[in-house]
Amino acid sequence: MKIVDLANIVDRPHDGFASNVTYKLRKSICDGCDQNQRHLSLIFCKKCGCNMNLKARLSAYKCPLDKWDKPQE
């Protein structure tokens, strides 16, 4: 599977992935959070230690600081 194909698949919420709208909203919240720690292009949470670039993409996960609303999918 090509990366482009994967991007088209995760544009729709299914199989545990959040929609692009939810992902972008979550990432923007993380970008403005005082608990983020950047390393290169990645964002890590100081509270839980997770890679938030990945965690924001998975619909079942939530922010450890409860800053994300439930997905509107």
Secondary structure as UniProt FT lines:
FT   HELIX           3..9
FT   TURN            10..11
FT   TURN            15..16
FT   HELIX           20..31
FT   TURN            34..35
FT   STRAND          36..39
FT   TURN            40..41
FT   STRAND          42..45
FT   TURN            46..48
FT   HELIX           52..55
FT   TURN            56..57
FT   TURN            59..60
FT   TURN            64..65
//
